[in-house]
Amino acid sequence: MTSHVLSLAADAGVVYPERRLHREPWYEAPARALAGRLKRPLAGSSARYRPIVRRAAAHAASAAAASDDALRRRAQALGARLRARGFAMEPVAELFALVREAATRTLGQRHYDVQLMGAWVLLHGRIAEMDTGEGKTLTAALAASAAALAGLPAHVITANDYLAERDARTLSPLYRALGLRVGNPLHGMAPAERRAAYGCEVVYASNKELAFDFLRDRVTLGRRRRRLGVSLARLAGTDPALAGLLLRGLCFAIVDEADSVLLDEARTPLIISASAAGGDADGLFAQAVALGRALAPERDFRRIPQERRIELTDVGRERLADLAQDLDGPWRGPRRREELVAQALGALHLYQRDVHYLVRDDKIQIVDEYTGRVLEDRAWEQGLHQMVEVKEDVPVTGQRQALARTSYQDFFRRYLHLCGMTGTARELAAELHAVYGLDVVRVPTNRPSRRRRLPTRVFADADAKWAAVAEHVAAVQRSGRPVLVGTRTVAAADRASAALTARGIDHQVLSASQDAAEAEVIAGAGGRGVVTVATNMAGRGTDIRLADGVADRGGLQVLATELHDARRIDRQLYGRCARQGDPGDHAAFLALDDELIATNLSAAARALLRLWVRLPGGARLAAPLLRAAQRRAEARNRRLRKRLLKQDERLADSMAFSGPSQ
């Protein structure tokens, strides 16, 4: 793999290097999943990666004795050895020693031994599972430096623009010391700025920015599918459009929070679209919403919130036919009529304001359910976005026509060398191997963890839960400890804030509706007695540093106020406390009407829970049912990812970004 990637990087005739995907026989993915389960104990052992620590230590003295210029020259010279030999132990160990020394001088941080092990795992094309707080950002810099010095465009992919910009800014002095440039394409940049960013040796970008720039390149390439033709046209300068390509190919990727990016977010297709011409679309959407409002729940339609889908009943179909009998156009055909109204019913009943979207400046802005952030310039497809606009009485935007599409599953499999890091991957090891061919390796912690888990508390309803949260936070705040209250949605963050305000508790809120001061809020969240309410914006990649004296009081406490649809995401939230040997603890405050419980447990199971919460120790009795609800959600999400991957394979031959020659 490494030699293949390096040979492509050295081949000036390859304009857009990427892996060529072939449709697999039906049995291939299940076979890989089984292989992943069978080989997991061997692949997951970190013992084979320990020697890099000893070999790098052998070069530490010479690296420390080198001047800044000499250190840079040695790093550049090692690039030639890496191009010749690949990521072999000896040149990589020497380079790691140089990068470690450069980090000490420029950042005041020296890589831990376990970070060297983690970077060595990355260079082997695997997922490094490193606990939250173990310094994955600095670990990635080791592997990215090796790839960039070897001549590969190195992409370090983060979960959002905030983290990409933060890491690029923080690590720029280190990369400059090695003679490398850092690019950081951000939302809103002009094409020329983006192209310049991707022209740097190391690029920090969010998964969304990178994937959509890839799609833009596919639109630019259009039907120029043959690699040889593209290369010759680019080299000869005969096709000016090719000069507009943004990326330099998909050579080497390090995916931070790999479980979230590669799997959790893989349920959503990524689509580049343009305004569609003609038609009275506004009237069509308004009529669909009006008809949807005339239908009654349960009698005319059923909500299937787990799949975010509406199903019309037989009575509802007859009712709709009666309502539409005087309408023309698409309302004459039963199938088209029912599809439109089902979409309108979804907009009315399944997509909630301040949960799935915000209304800002008379615009609908989608909120990413995994990161809690606004997805700028994104729109739902098939008229759903316009129907939500009708529902919220904001100006209706034009319908969009898809130009190119992909999914994260398809996109990341195109990288010639793919690796990643996360604190929560072991449960998904088989799926990561089946989809991407990636093994998970557990990297030990630098210091023993001091994180404590407090008992889960379960309440009959949300009102009781929020009252208990406010009472508990007040007690913890009086002790001088900081508290992070985690919520799933903007609406829940507002509810938590109202409960705290009613108790007279000073606090700050971090959510998609108050995202302007994110860095300032995070910087102060570890202060004495500081209370912070946050959505998933504070769940991944966020480092809350404790103020002086806070560790002596017990450190940060994290309260989860709702379970997520994967236990890993809960663990990411809990991982904000007790980092790098600091003390800290976490607890969950849950209600029986929380979304996960309400949509994933039967009425009988919920009735049993209502009985148990009245009993002493009832939360312990409820634990198996709560875990069952999460398992159902996790299984459903796996099915949705598999369905999207099969859909991509079916569409691959017809969409502009792909083609039979890819």
Buried (B, 14 or more C-beta within 10 A) or exposed (E): EBEEBBEBBEEEEBBBBBBEBEEEEEEEBEEBBEBBEEEBEEBBEBEBBBEBBEBBBEBBEBBEEBEEEEBBEBBEEBBEBBBEBBBEEEBBBBBBBBBBBBBBBBBEBEBBBBBBBBBBBBBBBBBBBBBBBBBBBBBBBBBBBBBBBBBBBBBBBBBBBBBBBBBBEBBBBBBBBBBBBBBBBBEEBEEEBBBBBBBBBBBBBBBBBBBBBBBBBBBBBEEBBEBEEBBBBBEEEEBEEBEBBBBBBBBBBBBBBBBBBBBBBBBBBBBBBEEEEEEEBBEBBBBBBEBBEEBEEEEBBBBEEBEEEBEBBEBBBEBBEEBBEEEEEBBEEEEEBBBBBBBBBBBBBBBEBBBBBBBEEEEBBBBBBBBBBBBEEBBBBEBBBBBBBBBBEBEBBBBBEBBBBBBBBBBBBBBBBBBBBBBBBBBBBBBBBBBBBBBBBBBEBBEEBBBBEEEBBBBBEBEBBBBBBBEBBBEBBEEBBBBBBBBBBBBBBBBBBEBBEEBEBEBBBBBBBBBEEBEEBBEBBBBBBBBBBBBBBBBBBBBBBBBEEBBEBBBBBBBBBBBBBBBBBBBBBBBBBBBBEBBBBBBBBBBBBBBBBEBBBEEEBBEBBBEBBEEEEBBEBBEEBBEEBBEBBBEBBBEBBBEBBEBBBEBBEEBBBBBEEB
